Amino acid sequence: MRRLCRAAESLLLAAFLLLSAACGSRLPESDFEGRRSAPPPAREAEPVRIGIISSATSPVGGSAFSGPGEGARAYFDALNADGGIDGRKVEVFTCDDGGSGVGNNDCVHKLLDERKVFALVATTALEYAGAPRVAAAGVPDIGGQPIGPAYDTYPHLYGIYGSDAPRTGGKPGWNGTLYGGTEVYRYFKREQGARTAAVVAYNQASSAAYARLIIKGLKDEGYRVVTEQVDFALPNFRAVAADLKDQGVDLVFDAMDTHGNAQLCEAMDAVGVEVTAKVTNVQNWSSAVPRDFRNAPRCRNALWVTGASRNYEDAGHPAVREFREAMGEKNKDRPLSQWQLEGWAAAMWFADAAKSCGRQLTRACVEAYLNREEPYTARGLLLPVSFRRLAEPPETRRTCLSVARWRDGAGWVTQGGDMNGNCFTVPQLPYRP
């Protein structure tokens, strides 16, 4: 079961082959007796080929989905500088699918059939149309962002937040039904005393599905819910903001990209909307807030975000510090983001799985690591992730969450203590993607 409210062929190891001399000598062999031959040079181990698919350009906007791939590439660069995987370098091939199903299928073809990649890592696709093809080929897809239902549908696909679903390749989840918890809404009800919440979404399938889950969760936790839908191409955020003010909402949730959030915040400031929290999603958790929300200072300082990974601002944590140092070297001109951290964690996950195989690196071995009973945490960067393949969905689940609030001058400030202790036992509510 994925946390929406917060994301078999073997590859043979290259042998170190001895090079044999191809030409003879005109001198008698006796002239060479007693001499030791220099060891022949060894052929460099064959690299491990990895593919990264992202909707780097898409209808949502330029670079909206590029963060996870940036984080993954930074991790692999650092890994290669440290010797790679058992002496083998990781060779990364990227593909921008343009945010379309046709483009996604094309990327899958190029990476699987032409580049012959061993695995995919940190996939971030607006429309993952090629997922059935990846699953049919038995190619592990590790740490992808669950923008659609693919990671709760197909075998060999391992989303960054895990899944309890059977994932047999038929309908998503359990016979077409997915489940999500109410931990986010309970947190704001308990910690902030919120009672009225608005949900703003696009009239687009993934956005609308996410919004439906938010609405169900809020109602189950006893909130009065105000729903707002805006046109994906021509959104009227001023009208939405005016209604939010009239309705007297405490919280505003959204299922939108950064650009949409910024426009909504500007409209909220323009009409004088004041809320306890403008709660956004992990895609908008970045250091670009002052730039993206520059025209909405009141709303900007009401931004809260929840997720399933450790705040990238928590530089006191060693794994976060390592990520920040690597990203600072590789992307000096790019804002830091939570999606980059999750892409870094996805690449680490693959590397740890591959290292567990030693010299017998196979896809089956990598997937055995991913499917093990012990949850994965990426050195504490992720809340524990597992894939249990339950025949029936659980009715309740103890779920933890990471919470941060934006403050001008301080950035994203972690709230509610350590994410591993910020937990609730909450119902799992059904919804259709």
CORCOR-V254483 format. One line per field, one symbol per residue. ss: DSSP state (~ for helix, > for strand, _ for the rest). phi: phi as a letter, one per 40 degrees, with the letter a starting at -180 (. if undefined). Layout:
# CORCOR-V254483
ss->???
phi->???
This chain:
# CORCOR-V254483
ss->_________>__________________~~~~_______________>>>>>>>____________~~~~~~~~~~~~~~~___>__>_>>>>>>>____~~~~~~~~~~~~~~____>>>__>______~~~~~~~__>>>>>_____~~~____>>>___>__________>__>>>>>_~~~~~~~~~~___>>>>>>>__~~~~~~~~~~~~~~~~___>>>>>>>______~~~~~~~~~~~___>>>>>__~~~~~~~~~~~~~~_____>>>>_~~~_>__~~~~____~~~~__>>>>>_>________~~~~~~~~~~~~~______>~~~~~~~~~~~~~~~~~~______>~~~~~~~~_____>_____>__>_>________>>>>>_>>>>>>___>>>>>___~~~_>>>>>>>>>__
phi->.ccccb..cccccccccccccbbcbcccdccbcgccccccccccdccccbbbbacdbadchcgcbcddcccccccccccccchgbfgbccbbbbaccggbcccccccccccccccfccabbfdbbcbcccddcccccgccbbgccccbcdcbbbcgbbccbgacccfcgcccfbfgbbbacbccccdccccbgcbbbbbbaccbdccccccccccdcccccgccbbbbbbcccbcbcccccccccccgccbbbabbcccccccccccccccgcbbcaccbbccccaccddccbccacccdcbcbababbcdcccccccccccccccccccbdcbccaccccccdcccccccccccccgcbcbcccccccccccccbbffgcbcdbabbfccbcccbacbbacbabcbdgbgcbcbggcccbcbacbcbccabc
